[in-house]
């Protein structure tokens, strides 16, 4: 597996923001539906997603339940604070994409 130090993208001065994944503080980069910025040229999805360092998340939840990702605030690009993590897609470079769906409490 190719591992590059991508921690610079998660610094306070760049694109990342604080969030909580199942009670654990993490740094993620949020991607709105249709935004191609996270997946490279031409890669978009109709689902919101978050980019995270793969070491911060396991592909499957330990309990078998859906995980919850929660942001501190609502922004213009992100209309809700709480998300269920539908899928974890590690990319082999030390990063993973979290495919998100609105949490039932905010749907």
PyMOL commands that set and color helices and strands:
alter all, ss='L'
color gray80, all
select helices_A, chain A and resi 7-10+54-56+104-106
alter helices_A, ss='H'
color red, helices_A
select strands_A, chain A and resi 17-21+24-31+49-53+67-71+82-90+95-102
alter strands_A, ss='S'
color yellow, strands_A
deselect
rebuild
show_as cartoon
